[in-house]
Amino acid sequence: MATLVLNCGSSSVKFALLDLAAGITHLSGLAERLGAAEASVTLRAGGEAWDQPIPGGSYADAFAVLAAELDTRGLGKDVEAVGHRVVHGGEHFQAPALIDGEVLAAIRACVPLAPLHNPANLAGIEAAQATFPQVAHVAVFDTAFHQTMPEVVYRYAVPDAWYTQHGVRRYGFHGTSHAYVAEEAARRLGRPLAELNLITAHLGNGASVAAVQGGRSVDTSMGLTPLEGLIMGTRSGDVDPGLHEFMARQAGLSLTQVTAALNQASGLRGLSGGLGSDMRELEQAAAQGHAGARLAVAAFVYRLAKQMAGMAVALGRVDALVFTGGIGENSATVRAATLERLGVLGARLDPQANALAVRGQGGLISAPGSLPALVVNTNEELAIARTAAQVLQGVTA
Ligand code: ADP
């Protein structure tokens, strides 16, 4: 039996069909530029990749291509569950949920909290239910893992009614990844997750840090939206909340324009003077002496180390640091510079191990006697597939 994992964005769908028992991915791929003339689906299987154009295609068109491919391969009948990544579950979802009318309504109620993501997730779920009507559909939320944060952590010091009437609080994101790498780190350390206090850093285009105590999130750097916290590819992370009005007055920008600039033109892109948001390219430019690139990388590292050190307060005792995401898994430079700043927590780098933990299986990158630091490759598809299968077992057991 196999689990189909779907991650529906506003104009794209990432998908993967996993056989959890055999530990293999049968098929994966990406539908892009949905709704546009150049819309296409890229499929990958057995080491090969190929494209299929679906001009002006919708989610339904992309799923039709996927379903046809599954049937061609005789895999269609094996699909027993579809796991959907859903960005915002608000306070309603502390756990994944088998999708029914009530669950769809609750996801819809969270649209104001994630106006770009949740509508896309909903449209994707509805199209997938129509294409794969015989199987169970499960929603796995980015926010659910962080619902265990205590109130002193998740409340903002704003008027009480903003929280009670509008849900203004910190939610946190990347929960699936933080949960997965925490579990994986415990396995690698050979210790029960229940006993461990971990600081996990998910560093991709979006980036966040979490404090994970006994497998439960007790703090994270993202908040009401995925804009808070670390410096990211194009997102600012923390800024002074007075900045919006300041820029509105100084530059005549609307609230929407300021928010767009903070989401799309800030972060590494902003600090590098517009050079780019890609860490690998910025590291190369920094090595060649580009001042903006140097500043962007150094500021990224500083804010990351500061957030990670702050998580020690949430945990009391820190047992290990965990790096993941495209940057965490591949940038030996960022990890080295971050650990150097985290000497304050008792972390010391093993430069050789750090250099080796690139594009590989990850592993320990700290020196003997140091606070352990590890690289763990995240696998959100696998985590969603496992979660969906667990929900199904819970329901059918
Ligand atoms: P997303 O959040 O979109 O899933 P990823 O987790 O793939 O993104 O992370 C993308 C980031 O990882 C980019 O900034 C990219 O430059 C960075 N990255 C990937 N490989 C390397 C590398 N070898 N060295 C430095 N950065 C890298």
Residues whose N, C-alpha, C, O or C-beta is under 5 A from the ligand:
A	BS01	ADP	L203 G204 N205 G206 S277 D278 M279 R280 G325 G326 I327 N330 S331
